[in-house]
Amino acid sequence: MAASRHRLDVDPGRAQPLDLLDAQAIAAALPAALRRRLGLLEVAWQLDSTNSALLRRIEAGLADRSVCLAEQQSAGRGRRGRPWRMPLAGGLALSLYRRFDGALASLAGLSLVAGLAAAETLAACGVAGVGLKWPNDLVARGAKLGGVLVELGGEALGPCHAVIGVGINLRLGTTLAAIGQPAIDLATLGPPPPRNLLAARLIAALERAIDEFAQVGLGPFAARYARLDVLRGQAVQVLHAGGSRPGIARGIDARGALRVAFDEGERAIDSGEVSVRTNR
């Protein structure tokens, strides 16, 4: 698909250039060694979600390290099946397929590593003030900037696979008001980086981080994660089916679970078990 620029009204009375994705431009911005290792690199005009698009191809023999991006998503998903809204060219929706020889349990913490790679990529692109809210949110100024959705499959003892999806709000315009939770986009923080450059840098960062994670686990990432952890030391409400409990977030443990100090002692909270809200 050739790169092009159009005009799109994202706010009443204000036209903005529409920065379209281009698979060739993204590939050209990747390190040559990584470009040779990648499987599929596809940019779609519209999909239900980039994660779903890759998941549907696994049975047919999808190549390892395949990447899918979309200009629009009609059924983008966040954690617990929550919808993620993205108008045409208003964000970056990117998914990466990876295979692993180890057990599924060895992938605990993968979503934290992916989130860290995304936050550090934004910092490298000049976006300041991006933090990580356990387990999978990118945040800025107390609002959600993006998120990570990791979907696993394969054999319990290996081999297994993961589809790692990253969504980042770039320029949402009036869509921000319809999201239903505090949200922010890169345009609010400053001029967004070009989408093709951001995509290439994010792919490269994810590949580096996931390769390291597959070899040595979560440990080497802990200190970097802690520097961006917006929950650490904060009073939180741990929400579960029976209600909620107040506690103090103490960072992550070796598996990527959230350590929370309750009155009766500290407990590790798994991401599939509860939701966490900061006290306001």
KOLZA-655737 format. One record per residue: y, x, z of N, C-alpha, C in turn; chain; residue number from 1. Coordinates in steps of 0.001 Angstrom, whole numbers, always signed. Atoms other than C-alpha are relative to their C-alpha. Layout:
BEGIN
{site {Y X Z} {Y X Z} {Y X Z} A NUM} ...
end
This chain:
BEGIN
{site {-1179 +844 +0} {+0 +0 +0} {+1234 +883 +0} A 1} {site {-1199 -827 +96} {+3331 +1506 -997} {+981 -351 +1100} A 2} {site {-1017 +235 -1011} {+6014 +1928 +1621} {+1171 -736 -632} A 3} {site {-1153 +727 +500} {+8916 -468 +1242} {+834 -477 +1173} A 4} {site {-881 +507 -1032} {+11871 -1836 +3142} {+608 -1305 -502} A 5} {site {-566 +1302 +306} {+13012 -5450 +3198} {+988 -341 +1103} A 6} {site {-881 +415 -1076} {+15403 -7427 +5302} {-590 -1227 +659} A 7} {site {+613 +1071 -778} {+14298 -9737 +8058} {+970 -413 +1088} A 8} {site {-838 +485 -1088} {+16396 -11909 +10353} {-857 -159 +1244} A 9} {site {+738 +96 -1252} {+14969 -11255 +13801} {+846 -620 +1095} A 10} {site {-904 +677 -915} {+18025 -12593 +15635} {+988 -794 -845} A 11} {site {-948 +798 +780} {+20396 -15343 +14503} {+1235 +813 -369} A 12} {site {-1204 -665 +455} {+23152 -13859 +12387} {-88 +1501 -96} A 13} {site {+102 -1458 +37} {+21767 -10339 +12500} {-1236 +405 -797} A 14} {site {+1116 -433 +836} {+19620 -8801 +9772} {-429 +1399 +399} A 15} {site {+556 -1305 -340} {+17328 -5866 +10468} {-923 +449 -1130} A 16} {site {+953 -474 +1008} {+15386 -3652 +8053} {-1429 -186 +483} A 17} {site {+1408 +201 -313} {+11693 -4451 +7956} {-759 +1260 -397} A 18} {site {+640 -1300 +207} {+9832 -1163 +8319} {-1507 -216 -120} A 19} {site {+1408 +310 +226} {+6403 -1717 +6750} {-886 +1228 +183} A 20} {site {+990 -1059 -145} {+3306 +298 +7497} {-550 +411 -1358} A 21} {site {+528 -568 +1237} {+1821 +2532 +4808} {-1127 +949 +385} A 22} {site {+1154 -813 -386} {-1686 +3956 +5194} {+131 +1437 -497} A 23} {site {-153 -1357 +531} {-872 +6938 +2962} {+1029 +796 +796} A 24} {site {-1017 -690 -791} {+2263 +7777 +4940} {-533 +358 +1381} A 25} {site {+597 -289 -1306} {+353 +7531 +8215} {-953 +1179 -116} A 26} {site {+960 -1094 +188} {-2420 +9775 +6892} {+713 +1327 -219} A 27} {site {-724 -1239 +286} {+95 +12324 +5617} {+629 +597 +1248} A 28} {site {-626 -478 -1230} {+1659 +12556 +9080} {-1013 +467 +1039} A 29} {site {+1045 -448 -919} {-1684 +13308 +10766} {-295 +1483 -212} A 30} {site {+491 -1366 +205} {-2909 +16854 +11396} {-1146 +0 -1006} A 31} {site {+993 -25 +1081} {-5115 +17896 +8472} {-1418 -101 +531} A 32} {site {+1359 +33 -550} {-8187 +18448 +10649} {-372 -1403 +451} A 33} {site {+268 +1368 -432} {-7895 +14976 +12141} {-145 -917 -1197} A 34} {site {+77 +828 +1206} {-7300 +13414 +8740} {-1390 +83 -619} A 35} {site {+1344 -157 +572} {-10650 +14826 +7593} {-1063 -675 +864} A 36} {site {+1001 +581 -898} {-12475 +13463 +10657} {+25 -1519 +28} A 37} {site {-113 +1450 -103} {-11199 +9914 +10476} {-939 -697 -974} A 38} {site {+755 +846 +906} {-13364 +7194 +9017} {+973 -831 -825} A 39} {site {-919 +915 +669} {-11550 +4153 +7664} {+1401 +119 +605} A 40} {site {-1391 +152 -444} {-7746 +4098 +7873} {+600 -1113 -838} A 41} {site {-359 +1203 +750} {-6646 +621 +6898} {+1228 -666 +602} A 42} {site {-1131 +835 -394} {-3393 -1313 +7022} {-178 -1362 -658} A 43} {site {+157 +1362 +510} {-3832 -5079 +6667} {+1319 -752 +135} A 44} {site {-1222 +793 -78} {-1064 -7554 +5975} {-61 -961 +1183} A 45} {site {+150 +913 -1132} {-2382 -10152 +8439} {-1462 -64 +408} A 46} {site {+1334 +128 -568} {-5416 -10319 +10724} {+67 -920 +1206} A 47} {site {+14 +666 -1292} {-6541 -12407 +13643} {+329 +1018 +1086} A 48} {site {-367 -1132 -850} {-6568 -9134 +15596} {-665 +1248 -553} A 49} {site {+569 -1251 +506} {-7182 -5496 +14760} {-1300 +337 +718} A 50} {site {+1261 -218 -702} {-9845 -5250 +17470} {-1118 -815 -638} A 51} {site {+1029 +866 +582} {-11736 -8218 +16036} {-404 +465 -1390} A 52} {site {+305 -465 +1354} {-11485 -6806 +12514} {-990 +1159 +22} A 53} {site {+950 -1111 -99} {-13271 -3611 +13578} {-1330 -457 +590} A 54} {site {+1244 +468 -621} {-15803 -5386 +15797} {-907 -684 -1017} A 55} {site {+804 +701 +1003} {-16932 -7513 +12847} {-718 +962 -940} A 56} {site {+573 -943 +963} {-17759 -4382 +10826} {-1030 +941 +609} A 57} {site {+887 -974 -646} {-19854 -2506 +13367} {-1434 -152 -486} A 58} {site {+1384 +220 +426} {-23160 -4103 +12379} {-239 +496 -1423} A 59} {site {+130 -451 +1394} {-22490 -3141 +8750} {+123 +1512 -136} A 60} {site {-40 -1457 +57} {-22206 +537 +9687} {+1394 +586 -63} A 61} {site {-1367 -515 -35} {-18520 +1076 +10396} {+2 +1478 +380} A 62} {site {-65 -1438 -261} {-17698 +4783 +10302} {+689 +281 +1327} A 63} {site {-631 -435 -1239} {-16889 +6509 +13575} {+1438 +425 -277} A 64} {site {-1418 -373 +67} {-13173 +7130 +14214} {+748 -794 -1072} A 65} {site {-725 +861 +931} {-12100 +4241 +12005} {+1197 -628 +701} A 66} {site {-1257 +519 -536} {-8572 +2889 +12474} {+440 -1196 -837} A 67} {site {-515 +1190 +675} {-7172 -531 +11640} {+1360 -349 +596} A 68} {site {-1322 +460 -405} {-3522 -1615 +11780} {+318 -1279 -754} A 69} {site {-391 +1242 +664} {-1893 -4928 +10893} {+1496 -216 +127} A 70} {site {-1410 +367 -49} {+1602 -6087 +10019} {+228 -1230 +871} A 71} {site {-89 +1215 -805} {+939 -9440 +11689} {-1366 -281 +607} A 72} {site {+1240 +466 -617} {-1666 -10801 +14100} {+146 -1483 +316} A 73} {site {-44 +1432 -287} {-2458 -14503 +14300} {-683 -348 +1308} A 74} {site {+727 +275 -1243} {-4726 -14230 +17346} {-185 +1289 +787} A 75} {site {+60 -1209 -808} {-3876 -10978 +19079} {-379 -329 +1428} A 76} {site {+524 +272 -1336} {-5555 -10687 +22459} {+383 +1109 +960} A 77} {site {-181 -934 -1092} {-4698 -9061 +25726} {-1140 -139 +986} A 78} {site {+1016 +79 -1038} {-6634 -8746 +28945} {-254 -1450 +375} A 79} {site {+443 +1345 -373} {-8599 -11852 +30003} {+296 -1033 -1091} A 80} {site {-173 +907 +1121} {-8103 -13329 +26537} {+1400 -536 -188} A 81} {site {-1372 +485 +151} {-4348 -13803 +26920} {+518 +335 -1402} A 82} {site {-524 -281 +1344} {-2540 -14100 +23555} {+1074 +1075 +38} A 83} {site {-1066 -993 +158} {-322 -11257 +22365} {+740 -323 -1284} A 84} {site {-806 +432 +1138} {+2486 -12353 +20064} {+621 +1202 -704} A 85} {site {-645 -1058 +767} {+3665 -10077 +17267} {+488 -568 -1324} A 86} {site {-519 +457 +1292} {+5985 -11242 +14480} {-166 +1086 -1056} A 87} {site {+153 -929 +1113} {+5931 -9593 +11069} {+757 +1295 +267} A 88} {site {-557 -1342 -188} {+6508 -5838 +11556} {+769 +146 +1307} A 89} {site {-737 -47 -1255} {+7779 -6556 +15061} {-618 +879 +1059} A 90} {site {+670 -852 -973} {+5318 -4305 +16825} {-947 +949 -697} A 91} {site {+1061 -849 +530} {+2523 -1837 +16408} {-1312 -499 +578} A 92} {site {+1329 +460 -396} {-1004 -3271 +16521} {-1010 +930 -650} A 93} {site {+870 -1072 +494} {-3586 -510 +16190} {-1294 +6 +789} A 94} {site {+1303 -97 -660} {-7298 -295 +16948} {-788 +1168 -566} A 95} {site {+802 -1178 +339} {-9630 +2707 +16925} {-1433 -237 +448} A 96} {site {+1429 +138 -310} {-13443 +2612 +16795} {-582 +1367 +296} A 97} {site {+619 -1263 -378} {-15339 +5354 +18616} {-1430 -227 +477} A 98} {site {+1393 +5 -463} {-19035 +6059 +19191} {-183 +1063 +1074} A 99} {site {+286 -921 -1101} {-20434 +7767 +22283} {-1505 +78 +213} A 100} {site {+1426 -186 -257} {-23846 +9213 +23104} {-393 -432 +1404} A 101} {site {+305 +268 -1400} {-23607 +8531 +26844} {-131 -1478 +306} A 102} {site {+174 +1367 -478} {-24109 +5408 +28922} {+1330 -743 +22} A 103} {site {-1204 +815 -76} {-21669 +2525 +28997} {+803 +302 +1259} A 104} {site {-698 -257 -1263} {-20870 +3328 +32622} {+891 +1231 -77} A 105} {site {-806 -1220 +115} {-19493 +6702 +31526} {+1375 -268 -598} A 106} {site {-1285 +332 +619} {-16630 +4899 +29767} {+971 -661 +972} A 107} {site {-939 +519 -1000} {-15105 +3601 +33009} {+1241 +882 +17} A 108} {site {-1248 -760 +43} {-11480 +4644 +32894} {+530 +242 -1394} A 109} {site {-455 -243 +1375} {-11244 +4744 +29089} {+1312 -711 -296} A 110} {site {-1247 +723 +276} {-8524 +2087 +29015} {+1196 +690 +642} A 111} {site {-1094 -729 -640} {-6434 +4143 +31462} {+387 +1219 -825} A 112} {site {-261 -1173 +840} {-6782 +7217 +29249} {+753 -413 -1262} A 113} {site {-693 +480 +1201} {-5735 +5202 +26191} {+1441 -380 +318} A 114} {site {-1357 +355 -393} {-2727 +3800 +28030} {+864 +1223 +240} A 115} {site {-730 -1244 -234} {-1726 +7285 +29141} {+379 +662 -1321} A 116} {site {-294 -579 +1314} {-1981 +8555 +25554} {+1145 -740 -680} A 117} {site {-1071 +784 +616} {+250 +5702 +24379} {+1342 +278 +666} A 118} {site {-1254 -253 -718} {+2866 +6272 +27093} {+542 +1387 -317} A 119} {site {-444 -1358 +309} {+2973 +10008 +26418} {+456 +126 -1451} A 120} {site {-458 +11 +1391} {+3282 +9349 +22681} {+1417 -542 -96} A 121} {site {-1348 +560 +14} {+6313 +7158 +23276} {+1013 +993 +563} A 122} {site {-902 -1011 -559} {+7855 +9858 +25467} {+277 +1099 -1018} A 123} {site {-175 -1040 +1019} {+7262 +12421 +22699} {+878 -473 -1150} A 124} {site {-859 +574 +1042} {+9076 +10055 +20315} {+1406 -295 +516} A 125} {site {-1342 +163 -539} {+12111 +10014 +22592} {+239 -1263 +786} A 126} {site {-144 +1231 -779} {+11437 +6767 +24464} {-163 +344 +1477} A 127} {site {+31 -374 -1414} {+12306 +7362 +28112} {-317 -1209 +876} A 128} {site {+171 +1032 -1013} {+11249 +5394 +31165} {-1208 -887 -157} A 129} {site {+1211 +803 +165} {+7829 +4102 +30055} {-988 +363 +1102} A 130} {site {+980 -210 -1054} {+5352 +3666 +32903} {-1288 -733 -292} A 131} {site {+1312 +625 +132} {+1777 +2479 +33366} {-250 -910 +1194} A 132} {site {+379 +947 -1042} {+814 -614 +35320} {-1491 -261 -117} A 133} {site {+1450 +181 +6} {-2866 -641 +36198} {-339 -1465 -219} A 134} {site {+872 -977 +648} {-5111 -1449 +34516} {+386 +362 -1432} A 135} {site {-123 -238 +1447} {-3738 -1658 +30978} {+1367 -319 -585} A 136} {site {-1318 +355 +524} {-13 -2355 +30678} {+904 +1221 -133} A 137} {site {-1139 -901 +149} {+2796 -215 +29300} {+1237 -781 +420} A 138} {site {-1145 +730 -527} {+5985 -1159 +31129} {+1262 +850 -84} A 139} {site {-1309 -653 -35} {+9690 -343 +31045} {+983 -987 +607} A 140} {site {-992 +840 -675} {+12503 -1690 +33213} {-636 -1225 +649} A 141} {site {+673 +1086 -689} {+9982 -3843 +35070} {-608 -1057 -891} A 142} {site {+532 +980 +944} {+8808 -5664 +31926} {-1069 +641 -873} A 143} {site {+1120 -495 +805} {+5779 -5378 +29652} {+477 +430 -1381} A 144} {site {-334 -570 +1307} {+6297 -3140 +26630} {-1199 -11 -937} A 145} {site {+1208 -39 +813} {+2702 -3091 +25428} {-1220 -10 +893} A 146} {site {+1228 +15 -775} {-893 -2917 +26482} {-1170 +551 -781} A 147} {site {+1241 -553 +545} {-4407 -1694 +25868} {-1115 -1010 +232} A 148} {site {+1201 +822 -133} {-7560 -3718 +25227} {-1180 +797 -530} A 149} {site {+1203 -749 +374} {-10879 -1828 +25218} {-1192 -944 +58} A 150} {site {+1195 +841 +72} {-14017 -3684 +24113} {-1201 +885 -283} A 151} {site {+1150 -893 +27} {-17383 -2014 +24678} {-1233 -710 -531} A 152} {site {+1275 +527 +455} {-20820 -2464 +23157} {-1023 +1108 -94} A 153} {site {+1068 -987 +112} {-24144 -745 +22635} {-1003 -124 +1123} A 154} {site {+1052 -9 -1006} {-26987 +193 +24954} {+549 +464 +1343} A 155} {site {-485 -345 -1339} {-26460 +403 +28708} {-135 +1488 +286} A 156} {site {+233 -1423 -244} {-27925 +3919 +28785} {+404 +867 -1189} A 157} {site {-445 -727 +1180} {-26475 +4914 +25415} {-1010 -74 -1129} A 158} {site {-1406 -213 +381} {-25602 +5244 +22678} {+813 -1287 +118} A 159} {site {-880 +1152 -126} {-22598 +2963 +22929} {+1253 +228 -843} A 160} {site {-1221 -119 +794} {-19275 +2323 +21279} {+1142 -735 +688} A 161} {site {-1196 +665 -518} {-15740 +1211 +22031} {+970 -252 -1136} A 162} {site {-1169 +265 +837} {-12949 -447 +20118} {+1201 +9 +932} A 163} {site {-1167 -209 -858} {-9686 +700 +21668} {+1218 -541 -722} A 164} {site {-1168 +609 +613} {-6748 -1533 +20832} {+1257 +296 +796} A 165} {site {-1302 -252 -630} {-3121 -634 +21558} {+1040 -857 -703} A 166} {site {-1098 +787 +541} {-217 -3010 +21094} {+1307 +407 +651} A 167} {site {-1311 -411 -503} {+3432 -1976 +21445} {+1062 -892 -639} A 168} {site {-1108 +811 +501} {+6484 -4231 +21126} {+1101 +914 -533} A 169} {site {-1075 -810 +579} {+9001 -2658 +18742} {+1303 -778 -126} A 170} {site {-1222 +770 +240} {+11463 -5322 +17675} {-407 -1469 -90} A 171} {site {+514 +1362 -47} {+10547 -8840 +18776} {+1070 -1060 -205} A 172} {site {-1057 +988 +192} {+13938 -10555 +18561} {-194 -1219 +874} A 173} {site {+95 +1238 -769} {+13764 -14198 +19607} {-1400 -261 +529} A 174} {site {+1363 +168 -512} {+9988 -13926 +20146} {-93 +399 +1466} A 175} {site {+35 -434 -1396} {+10723 -12186 +23461} {+91 -1179 +953} A 176} {site {-218 +1130 -898} {+11894 -15455 +24995} {-1198 -930 +71} A 177} {site {+1137 +915 +50} {+8656 -17231 +24036} {-1274 +594 +581} A 178} {site {+1221 -681 -426} {+6228 -14746 +25562} {-558 -567 +1295} A 179} {site {+507 +615 -1215} {+5997 -16422 +28972} {-198 +949 +1157} A 180} {site {+26 -969 -1089} {+6189 -13260 +31078} {+1099 +1018 -282} A 181} {site {-1030 -1007 +262} {+8760 -10494 +31546} {-480 +1004 -1044} A 182} {site {+397 -883 +1101} {+8608 -8506 +28304} {+1232 +706 -540} A 183} {site {-1073 -815 +555} {+10677 -5876 +26549} {-514 +656 -1274} A 184} {site {+411 -712 +1210} {+10660 -4090 +23199} {+755 +1321 -108} A 185} {site {-623 -1312 +155} {+11576 -604 +22031} {+1448 -112 -452} A 186} {site {-1370 +169 +476} {+14712 -1919 +20316} {+973 -222 +1152} A 187} {site {-843 +191 -1178} {+16049 -2915 +23737} {+283 +1323 +695} A 188} {site {-136 -1292 -668} {+15528 +630 +25002} {+788 +1004 -829} A 189} {site {-677 -929 +902} {+17100 +2329 +21974} {-569 -154 -1391} A 190} {site {+540 +107 +1361} {+16441 +2853 +18265} {-1501 +298 -15} A 191} {site {+1440 -260 +34} {+12663 +2482 +17738} {-340 +1120 -982} A 192} {site {+445 -1001 +969} {+10853 +5383 +16067} {-577 -686 -1235} A 193} {site {+631 +582 +1188} {+9645 +4766 +12489} {-1453 -372 +293} A 194} {site {+1335 +502 -348} {+6436 +2749 +12652} {-1112 +906 -515} A 195} {site {+1055 -867 +530} {+4407 +5048 +10400} {-125 +1286 +807} A 196} {site {+36 -1201 -828} {+5372 +8098 +12438} {-598 -307 +1364} A 197} {site {+552 +386 -1296} {+4631 +6295 +15704} {-1504 -231 -102} A 198} {site {+1430 +246 +182} {+1258 +5153 +14350} {-772 +1306 -105} A 199} {site {+695 -1278 +171} {+289 +8673 +13277} {-71 +770 +1312} A 200} {site {+4 -730 -1271} {+1320 +10210 +16583} {-911 -671 +1019} A 201} {site {+875 +704 -932} {-515 +7512 +18518} {-1463 +242 -333} A 202} {site {+1384 -287 +398} {-3719 +7988 +16507} {-399 +1398 +448} A 203} {site {+312 -1378 -381} {-3576 +11738 +17091} {-141 +139 +1509} A 204} {site {+67 -89 -1459} {-2899 +11321 +20812} {-1250 -675 +541} A 205} {site {+1225 +678 -423} {-5725 +8814 +21231} {-1225 +854 -282} A 206} {site {+1148 -831 +356} {-8156 +11076 +19412} {-140 +1193 +942} A 207} {site {+56 -1143 -920} {-7255 +14096 +21554} {-457 -435 +1386} A 208} {site {+308 +446 -1352} {-7419 +12144 +24790} {-1438 -491 +116} A 209} {site {+1356 +544 -71} {-10677 +10359 +23989} {-1033 +1103 -153} A 210} {site {+915 -1138 +110} {-12365 +13574 +22870} {-125 +723 +1340} A 211} {site {+41 -677 -1301} {-11407 +15203 +26174} {-702 -864 +1039} A 212} {site {+637 +922 -939} {-12437 +12125 +28165} {-1510 -27 -192} A 213} {site {+1438 +35 +273} {-15847 +12056 +26448} {-703 +1247 +516} A 214} {site {+603 -1255 -447} {-16440 +15672 +27459} {+54 +181 +1509} A 215} {site {-189 -357 -1417} {-15067 +15845 +31008} {+331 -1185 +892} A 216} {site {-264 +1155 -835} {-14331 +12312 +32193} {+1468 -174 +347} A 217} {site {-1354 +411 -353} {-11267 +10897 +33889} {+766 +1038 +815} A 218} {site {-624 -913 -956} {-10589 +13728 +36338} {+1245 +719 -480} A 219} {site {-1174 -761 +450} {-8215 +15883 +34244} {+1228 -858 -305} A 220} {site {-1119 +887 +321} {-6046 +12836 +33494} {+683 -558 +1244} A 221} {site {-468 +689 -1202} {-5506 +11771 +37118} {+1441 +351 +353} A 222} {site {-1356 -401 -385} {-2366 +13805 +37821} {+1031 -529 -993} A 223} {site {-928 +526 +1005} {-723 +12784 +34527} {+172 -1504 +164} A 224} {site {-89 +1445 -217} {-1557 +9141 +35195} {+867 -299 +1220} A 225} {site {-746 +248 -1237} {-132 +9360 +38717} {+1506 +97 -215} A 226} {site {-1432 -163 +249} {+3240 +10522 +37384} {+618 -1235 -654} A 227} {site {-506 +1179 +705} {+3559 +7315 +35330} {-414 -1307 +664} A 228} {site {+572 +1167 -684} {+1850 +4917 +37785} {+1098 -770 +728} A 229} {site {-1092 +766 -608} {+4412 +2208 +38602} {-458 -798 +1217} A 230} {site {+494 +736 -1161} {+2152 +529 +41194} {-152 +876 +1234} A 231} {site {+298 -897 -1117} {+1531 +3572 +43367} {+1072 -105 +1094} A 232} {site {-896 +141 -1137} {+3048 +3028 +46816} {+688 -1343 +107} A 233} {site {-648 +1305 +10} {+4114 -526 +45971} {-823 -1042 +749} A 234} {site {+673 +1163 -579} {+3320 -3683 +47913} {-474 -900 -1135} A 235} {site {+586 +793 +1080} {+1002 -5765 +45733} {-734 -1203 +573} A 236} {site {+867 +1136 -288} {-813 -9074 +45745} {-1220 +113 -893} A 237} {site {+1253 -65 +746} {-4456 -8820 +44709} {-511 -1429 -160} A 238} {site {+348 +1388 +286} {-5293 -12122 +43027} {-1461 -110 -405} A 239} {site {+1405 +238 +335} {-8865 -13424 +42892} {-256 -1493 +70} A 240} {site {+310 +1426 +99} {-10662 -16741 +42575} {+277 -744 +1304} A 241} {site {-193 +660 -1286} {-10352 -17465 +46291} {+1420 +24 +513} A 242} {site {-1380 -70 -463} {-6633 -16766 +46542} {+598 +1363 -263} A 243} {site {-627 -1305 +160} {-4659 -13581 +47076} {+51 +720 +1334} A 244} {site {-90 -827 -1199} {-4423 -10695 +49526} {+1090 +1042 -203} A 245} {site {-1022 -1030 +118} {-1468 -8423 +50210} {-553 +1373 +339} A 246} {site {+412 -1368 -287} {-1901 -4670 +50192} {+1009 +980 -563} A 247} {site {-836 -1068 +534} {-368 -1344 +49209} {-825 +790 -1008} A 248} {site {+713 -760 +1032} {-1412 +316 +45934} {+75 +1487 +317} A 249} {site {+95 -1418 -343} {-2569 +3908 +46471} {-440 +864 -1172} A 250} {site {+416 -787 +1153} {-3293 +5061 +42930} {-1413 -340 -428} A 251} {site {+1334 +264 +534} {-6582 +5261 +41067} {-1014 +961 +602} A 252} {site {+1064 -880 -475} {-9938 +6674 +42122} {-659 +703 -1184} A 253} {site {+646 -813 +1032} {-12338 +8879 +40163} {-586 -837 -1127} A 254} {site {+540 +883 +1041} {-13697 +5868 +38221} {+1086 -769 -740} A 255} {site {-1076 +766 +600} {-10296 +4438 +37352} {+279 -1310 +690} A 256} {site {-290 +1200 -780} {-10431 +1655 +39924} {+1300 +201 +778} A 257} {site {-1244 -58 -764} {-7227 +809 +41804} {-312 +37 +1489} A 258} {site {+144 -89 -1448} {-7160 +1939 +45418} {+1100 -835 +648} A 259} {site {-959 +860 -690} {-5518 -692 +47614} {-267 +69 +1494} A 260} {site {+107 -29 -1455} {-4844 -327 +51335} {+276 -1400 +545} A 261} {site {-144 +1280 -686} {-5448 -3593 +53190} {+83 +255 +1505} A 262} {site {-94 -165 -1450} {-5004 -4211 +56918} {-1275 +578 +587} A 263} {site {+1285 -439 -545} {-8710 -3583 +57483} {-488 +1310 -605} A 264} {site {+404 -1262 +610} {-8853 -451 +55326} {+179 -13 -1502} A 265} {site {-199 -148 +1443} {-8779 +809 +51756} {-1214 -485 -771} A 266} {site {+1069 +479 +872} {-10797 -746 +48953} {+339 +349 -1440} A 267} {site {-174 -258 +1429} {-11314 +150 +45282} {-169 -1310 -759} A 268} {site {-22 +1255 +742} {-10475 -2757 +42964} {-311 +289 -1460} A 269} {site {+350 -167 +1407} {-12159 -2960 +39556} {+824 -948 -862} A 270} {site {-912 +761 +856} {-10126 -4239 +36624} {-560 -1364 -395} A 271} {site {+566 +1280 +383} {-12568 -7014 +35728} {-99 -984 +1140} A 272} {site {+220 +783 -1202} {-12525 -8348 +39271} {+1206 -842 +399} A 273} {site {-1200 +637 -526} {-8927 -9290 +40028} {+1189 +267 -921} A 274} {site {-1295 -343 +568} {-5349 -9329 +38851} {+888 +497 +1128} A 275} {site {-892 -583 -998} {-2580 -7449 +40624} {+1435 -342 -373} A 276} {site {-1419 +279 +196} {+1041 -8513 +41032} {+790 +741 +1067} A 277} {site {-873 -626 -989} {+3800 -6539 +42685} {+779 -1079 +736} A 278} {site {-838 +913 -772} {+5702 -8278 +45454} {+1434 +92 -490} A 279} {site {-1398 +11 +462} {+9203 -9316 +44429} {+877 -618 +1088} A 280} 
end
